[in-house]
């Protein structure tokens, strides 16, 4: 937002937030809904906290999914070997 003001194009807070949210991928749809549902437009700090928390959860879920896939692959390999002995 400061960068826009520095080139002579001040953006309203709501416009900045809209542009920020529109640039997020679909993985962020739930947090975008929460932000847009608030009665007052949250501050940048509040939005950063929400986005950071959501990103942290996404990373944790992705790691958990990778671990589950590795376990499944190992189990599948063991079953395949045991069936072909």
C-alpha positions, 0 to 999 in steps of 0.5 A, a space after each residue: 500500500 505504501 508503494 502505491 502512495 509513493 508513486 502518487 496513487 494512494 489506494 483506499 484500504 478496502 481497494 487494497 484488501 480487495 486486490 490482495 484477496 483476489 490475488 490469492 489461490 483457491 486454497 485460501 477461499 475459506 479464509 477469504 470468506 471469513 475476511 469478507 464476512 466481517 462487518 468492518 474491514 480488518 486491518 492489514 495486521 489482522 489479515 496478515 495474521 489470518 493468512 499466516 495462520 491459514 498458510 501454516 495449516 495448509 503446510 501442516 496438512 500437506 506434510 500429513 498427506 505426504 506422510 500418509 502417502 509414503 505409508 500407503 506406498 510402503 504398505 502397498 509395496 509389502 503387499 505386492 512382494 508378499 503376494 509374489 513370493 
